[in-house]
């Protein structure tokens, strides 16, 4: 993982030391299960827990010697053990330990991500409510469409992140599985009862069937949810980037005291945080193809997925954690220029009220196609001559009185259902 984007506590979770501790917790849970079932002598697991060693330099030395990390781990862990060492890793295959410990890491990663996502949701909700009635121009295809509320724009982000929160909870449950079922998953040398007891102690559940490994579809689903969440972050960041363009300048990411925007141009305040988030979202999506390819293993298992997973799980979880933390900072410190929003709203001299005009004409008795053609002809003239659209409508549609025109060209008319939309999310 690039150190620049690694934050605590996710960073520490993926250290080699932490991985070795998780492996040991799996081994000890299995020994306790054997003991509880009366399959090994009483007191063995406690002795193993007391005498187990975790020494990173020793582990690395053994791994260089054996070229097998689990054998190196066993040699390190049992170095100070006596007779109890006989029952350490008894009936297990390496993947019983590695996959089960990986699930522990992914569950813990999920909890960290869910906490960061919860903070972001709170910030989005605050920002959305603050600007519930802030009028801004809605854009479709990048072109002015109709007035809307900036709060609704933010509420859209909030709603997507709520969906991502639910998806992440489901993904957490998908990877909250382990296997203690032996070399090809058929419990030839370890009873299913040991698996059930051991995994319960670890807070996991047995996968109903496995090969030498837990099926990689669990992990692919997890990574896809992470990437989808990252794409939600990118959507927010992209919008802020557009709103910060000089010609628009309706919102701006934080720019701290002493920060510099360019080595050449002192005036520059660039949306570098948002651009960084967009770049990281691309990386997150790249992990999806790798995780899907990892699902295709030979027979009961090959090791082609292992090297890829050493990258994608630590990097995907740490990258998304960074993105969520930084997006929360963005939302908490976003500058919103309400005056500029109103100024931009009026750039088209009233054209954004064209649908309101058309519907009023239909209400007055015109056919929809007739009303559409009339309003479009006035709109195109307005584009060409730079005339005021409201004035043109008043001159060419005499049966609309002043009160009706004022109502049609009132931007707050577009906010009349805002509270109703917000009410769908209140109390969550």
Residue pairs with C-beta under 8 A, 6 or more apart in sequence:
1 11
1 14
1 314
1 315
1 318
1 319
5 280
5 318
5 319
5 322
6 318
6 322
7 318
7 321
7 322
7 325
9 112
10 109
10 112
10 317
10 318
10 321
11 318
12 18
13 105
13 108
13 109
13 112
13 317
14 105
14 313
14 314
14 317
14 318
16 56
16 59
17 54
17 56
18 105
19 101
19 105
20 54
20 56
20 59
20 73
20 76
21 54
22 101
22 104
22 105
23 70
23 73
23 77
23 97
23 98
23 101
24 52
24 54
24 77
25 101
25 104
25 202
26 96
26 97
26 100
26 101
26 104
26 178
26 198
26 202
27 48
27 77
27 88
27 89
27 92
27 97
28 45
28 48
28 49
28 52
29 198
29 199
29 201
29 202
30 90
30 92
30 96
30 180
30 190
30 194
30 198
31 40
31 44
31 45
31 48
31 84
31 87
31 88
31 90
32 45
32 197
32 198
32 201
33 193
33 194
33 195
33 196
33 197
33 198
33 201
34 40
34 44
34 45
34 87
34 90
34 194
35 41
35 42
35 43
35 44
35 45
36 197
37 191
37 193
37 194
37 197
39 191
39 194
40 87
40 90
44 83
44 84
44 87
45 84
47 81
47 82
47 84
48 81
48 84
48 85
48 87
48 88
51 80
51 81
51 82
51 84
52 77
52 78
52 80
52 81
53 76
53 77
53 78
53 79
53 80
54 76
54 77
55 76
55 79
58 76
58 79
59 72
59 73
59 76
60 72
62 71
62 72
62 73
62 75
62 76
63 69
63 72
65 72
66 72
66 75
68 94
70 94
70 97
70 98
73 97
74 88
74 89
77 88
78 85
78 88
81 88
89 97
90 190
91 182
91 189
91 190
91 194
92 180
92 182
92 190
93 182
93 183
93 212
95 179
95 212
95 213
95 214
95 301
96 179
96 180
96 181
96 182
96 190
99 178
99 179
99 213
99 214
100 178
100 179
100 180
100 199
100 202
100 204
102 309
102 313
103 175
103 176
103 177
103 178
103 204
103 214
104 202
104 203
104 204
105 313
106 172
106 175
106 219
106 222
106 313
106 317
107 172
107 175
107 176
107 203
107 204
109 313
109 317
109 321
110 168
110 169
110 171
110 172
110 175
111 172
112 317
112 321
113 168
113 226
113 229
113 317
113 320
113 321
113 324
114 165
114 168
114 169
114 172
116 321
116 324
116 325
116 328
117 161
117 164
117 165
117 168
117 229
117 324
118 165
119 324
119 328
120 161
120 324
120 327
120 328
120 331
121 158
121 161
121 162
121 165
123 328
123 331
123 332
124 154
124 155
124 157
124 158
124 161
124 331
125 158
125 425
127 151
127 154
127 331
127 334
128 151
128 152
128 154
128 155
128 157
128 158
128 422
129 151
129 422
130 151
131 149
131 150
131 151
131 154
131 336
131 338
132 149
132 151
132 418
132 419
132 422
133 149
133 151
133 412
133 415
133 418
134 149
134 150
134 151
134 336
134 338
134 341
135 147
135 148
135 149
135 150
135 341
135 342
135 345
135 411
135 412
135 414
135 415
136 147
136 148
136 149
136 150
136 153
136 250
136 341
136 344
136 345
137 144
137 145
137 146
137 147
137 148
137 341
137 344
137 345
137 352
138 144
138 145
138 146
138 147
138 148
138 153
139 145
142 242
144 344
144 347
144 348
144 351
144 352
145 352
146 352
146 353
146 355
146 414
147 345
147 352
147 411
147 414
147 415
148 414
148 415
149 414
149 415
149 418
150 250
150 336
150 338
150 341
151 418
151 422
152 418
152 421
153 239
155 421
155 422
155 425
157 232
157 235
157 236
157 239
158 425
159 425
160 232
160 235
161 229
161 232
162 425
162 428
164 225
164 228
164 229
164 232
167 225
167 228
167 229
168 225
168 226
168 229
170 225
171 221
171 222
171 225
171 226
172 222
174 218
174 221
174 222
175 218
175 219
175 222
176 203
176 204
176 205
177 204
177 205
177 206
177 207
177 214
177 218
178 195
178 198
178 199
178 202
178 204
178 205
178 206
178 207
178 214
179 185
179 195
179 206
179 207
179 210
179 213
179 214
180 190
180 194
180 195
180 198
180 199
180 206
181 187
181 190
181 192
181 195
181 210
182 188
182 189
182 190
183 189
183 212
184 211
184 212
184 300
185 209
185 210
185 211
185 212
185 300
187 195
192 206
195 206
196 206
199 205
199 206
207 214
207 215
207 218
211 297
211 299
211 300
211 301
212 300
212 301
213 297
213 301
213 305
215 295
216 291
216 294
216 295
216 297
216 305
217 295
219 291
219 294
219 309
219 313
220 288
220 291
220 292
220 294
220 295
222 291
223 287
223 288
223 290
223 291
223 312
223 313
223 316
224 288
224 291
226 284
226 287
226 316
226 317
226 320
227 284
227 285
227 287
227 288
227 316
229 320
229 324
230 280
230 281
230 284
230 285
230 319
230 320
230 323
231 281
231 284
231 285
233 277
233 281
233 323
233 324
233 327
234 277
234 278
234 281
236 277
236 327
236 330
236 331
237 273
237 274
237 275
237 277
237 278
237 281
237 327
237 330
238 274
238 278
240 251
240 252
240 253
240 271
240 274
240 330
240 334
241 271
241 274
241 275
241 278
242 248
243 249
243 250
243 251
243 252
244 251
244 252
244 253
244 271
244 274
248 340
248 344
249 337
249 340
250 336
250 337
250 340
250 341
250 344
251 334
251 335
251 336
251 337
252 269
252 271
252 334
252 335
252 337
253 271
253 272
253 273
253 274
253 330
253 333
253 334
253 335
254 273
254 329
254 330
254 333
254 334
254 335
255 261
255 269
261 267
261 268
261 269
261 270
261 272
262 268
262 270
273 326
273 329
273 330
274 330
276 326
277 323
277 326
277 327
277 330
280 319
280 322
280 323
281 323
283 315
283 319
284 316
284 319
284 320
284 323
287 312
287 315
287 316
290 308
290 311
290 312
291 312
293 308
294 304
294 305
294 308
294 309
297 304
297 305
298 304
345 352
345 411
348 382
348 389
349 382
349 386
349 387
349 388
349 389
349 390
350 382
350 388
350 389
350 390
350 409
351 379
351 382
351 383
351 389
353 389
353 390
353 408
353 409
354 375
354 376
354 379
354 389
356 408
356 409
356 413
357 375
357 393
357 397
357 408
358 368
358 371
358 372
358 375
359 371
360 400
360 404
360 408
361 370
361 371
361 374
361 375
361 397
362 368
362 371
364 399
364 400
366 374
374 396
374 397
375 393
378 389
378 392
378 393
378 396
379 389
381 387
381 392
382 388
382 389
382 392
390 405
390 409
393 400
393 405
393 408
394 400
394 405
400 408
407 413
